[in-house]
Amino acid sequence: MKIKIELTDTFYTSIERAFKAPILGDATKFLNGYRFQPPITGFEEDETWGQVNGIRYPVTSGNFWLSRGRLFTDKILSRNENEFWKWTIYDFKIRFMFFTWKAIGEWKVLEREPNRIEVYYSYTFYSKNIFLHLCTMLFCSLQWKGMMRKAIKGIKLQAESKLPFVYER
């Protein structure tokens, strides 16, 4: 069983910057904590990040709820230049994520007019079984959707700035 969370926004920048910002930008600036989730402080083994099948491991300094270290595996599934990204997060190292086995993220951009880009951002979480589906629903509505709302604001700031991206690929 799955739960999908979707957000949209309008970015006032080039299609290229709106496309690259969420994956190639500095994620420590927009994955900077929300409720139970401590900030992402960096990434390990990210040499292939930005390429299809590229992997990285988000790390955190931890908090009361989560241990310090890797949170999960982040892998790019597909990339269509200046159109969309699709990635997955899996192999959760977080004890309280017992109810889900993976999530698929999507980022799509569409140029409505020059420097006016419509952005679509979603995550689909997959419950481990039907009995844990309620936990997935609660987590997505109470925690993950808020993280996404906060993240899209930070992604927008990076996209609309002139700052270089962390990964130039």
C-alpha positions as CSV (number, residue, x, y, z in Angstrom):
1,M,0.0,0.0,0.0
2,K,1.2,3.5,-0.7
3,I,0.7,7.1,0.3
4,K,1.5,10.0,-2.0
5,I,2.2,13.6,-0.9
6,E,2.2,16.3,-3.6
7,L,3.2,20.0,-3.6
8,T,3.4,22.6,-6.3
9,D,5.0,26.0,-6.5
10,T,6.2,28.6,-9.0
11,F,9.9,29.5,-9.2
12,Y,11.0,32.7,-10.8
13,T,14.3,31.5,-12.3
14,S,15.6,29.7,-15.3
15,I,14.3,26.2,-16.1
16,E,17.8,24.8,-15.6
17,R,18.2,26.2,-12.1
18,A,14.7,25.1,-11.1
19,F,15.5,21.6,-12.4
20,K,18.9,21.3,-10.7
21,A,18.3,22.9,-7.3
22,P,16.7,20.0,-5.4
23,I,19.3,17.4,-6.4
24,L,22.4,19.3,-7.2
25,G,22.0,22.1,-4.7
26,D,23.1,22.2,-1.0
27,A,20.6,20.0,0.6
28,T,21.9,20.8,4.1
29,K,20.3,24.2,3.6
30,F,16.8,22.9,2.9
31,L,16.8,19.5,4.8
32,N,17.6,21.4,8.0
33,G,15.3,19.7,10.5
34,Y,11.6,19.6,11.2
35,R,9.9,18.3,14.3
36,F,11.5,14.9,15.0
37,Q,13.9,15.1,12.1
38,P,17.3,16.6,12.9
39,P,19.1,18.5,10.2
40,I,21.0,16.7,7.5
41,T,24.6,17.8,8.2
42,G,26.2,16.2,5.2
43,F,26.5,13.3,2.8
44,E,28.8,10.3,2.6
45,E,29.9,8.4,-0.6
46,D,28.3,11.0,-2.9
47,E,30.8,10.8,-5.8
48,T,28.1,9.5,-8.2
49,W,25.3,11.8,-7.0
50,G,23.5,13.7,-9.8
51,Q,23.8,10.8,-12.3
52,V,21.3,8.0,-12.9
53,N,21.9,5.2,-10.3
54,G,24.0,7.7,-8.3
55,I,23.9,7.1,-4.6
56,R,24.6,9.1,-1.4
57,Y,24.0,8.6,2.3
58,P,22.5,11.6,4.2
59,V,24.0,11.9,7.7
60,T,22.9,13.7,10.8
61,S,24.4,14.6,14.2
62,G,21.3,13.0,15.7
63,N,18.9,14.0,18.5
64,F,16.7,12.5,21.2
65,W,14.8,10.5,18.5
66,L,17.5,9.5,16.1
67,S,21.0,8.3,16.4
68,R,24.0,10.1,14.8
69,G,25.1,8.8,11.4
70,R,23.4,7.7,8.2
71,L,19.7,7.9,7.9
72,F,19.0,5.9,4.7
73,T,20.2,5.3,1.2
74,D,19.4,8.0,-1.5
75,K,19.5,6.8,-5.1
76,I,18.6,8.5,-8.4
77,L,16.4,6.4,-10.6
78,S,15.9,8.7,-13.6
79,R,16.8,12.1,-14.9
80,N,15.4,13.9,-17.9
81,E,17.3,17.2,-18.3
82,N,15.2,20.2,-17.5
83,E,12.1,18.1,-17.1
84,F,12.2,15.7,-14.1
85,W,14.1,13.7,-11.5
86,K,13.0,10.5,-9.9
87,W,14.8,9.1,-6.9
88,T,14.2,6.6,-4.1
89,I,15.1,6.5,-0.4
90,Y,15.4,3.1,1.3
91,D,17.4,1.0,3.7
92,F,16.2,3.2,6.6
93,K,18.5,3.3,9.6
94,I,15.9,5.0,11.7
95,R,14.2,2.7,14.2
96,F,10.8,4.4,14.1
97,M,10.6,3.9,10.3
98,F,9.6,0.3,10.9
99,F,6.4,0.8,9.0
100,T,7.8,1.6,5.5
101,W,10.3,0.1,3.3
102,K,10.9,2.8,0.7
103,A,9.8,6.1,-0.8
104,I,9.9,7.5,-4.3
105,G,10.6,11.2,-4.8
106,E,9.7,13.1,-7.9
107,W,10.6,16.6,-9.1
108,K,9.1,18.0,-12.3
109,V,9.6,21.4,-13.9
110,L,7.6,23.1,-16.6
111,E,8.4,26.5,-18.1
112,R,5.2,28.5,-18.3
113,E,7.0,31.6,-19.6
114,P,10.7,32.7,-19.4
115,N,11.8,32.6,-15.8
116,R,8.4,31.4,-14.5
117,I,8.7,27.7,-13.8
118,E,5.9,25.5,-12.4
119,V,7.4,22.9,-10.0
120,Y,5.8,19.7,-8.9
121,Y,7.3,17.8,-5.9
122,S,6.1,14.5,-4.6
123,Y,6.9,11.6,-2.4
124,T,5.2,8.2,-2.4
125,F,5.8,6.0,0.6
126,Y,5.3,2.3,0.6
127,S,4.0,0.6,3.7
128,K,5.6,-2.7,4.7
129,N,2.2,-4.3,5.0
130,I,-1.5,-3.5,5.3
131,F,-1.3,-3.5,9.1
132,L,1.3,-0.8,9.2
133,H,-0.4,1.4,6.6
134,L,-2.0,3.6,9.3
135,C,1.5,4.4,10.6
136,T,2.6,5.4,7.1
137,M,-0.4,7.6,6.7
138,L,0.2,9.4,10.0
139,F,3.9,9.8,9.4
140,C,3.3,11.3,6.0
141,S,0.6,13.7,7.1
142,L,2.2,14.8,10.4
143,Q,5.9,14.8,9.6
144,W,6.9,14.3,6.0
145,K,4.5,16.8,4.4
146,G,5.8,19.5,6.8
147,M,9.4,18.6,5.9
148,M,8.5,18.9,2.2
149,R,6.8,22.3,2.7
150,K,9.9,23.6,4.5
151,A,12.3,22.0,1.9
152,I,10.5,23.5,-1.1
153,K,11.0,27.0,0.3
154,G,14.7,26.3,0.7
155,I,15.0,24.8,-2.7
156,K,13.3,27.8,-4.2
157,L,15.7,30.2,-2.4
158,Q,18.6,28.2,-3.9
159,A,17.1,28.1,-7.4
160,E,16.3,31.8,-7.5
161,S,19.8,32.8,-6.1
162,K,22.9,33.0,-8.3
163,L,24.9,30.7,-5.9
164,P,26.7,27.7,-7.5
165,F,25.3,24.2,-6.8
166,V,27.2,21.7,-4.7
167,Y,27.2,19.1,-7.4
168,E,27.9,20.5,-10.9
169,R,27.0,17.5,-13.0
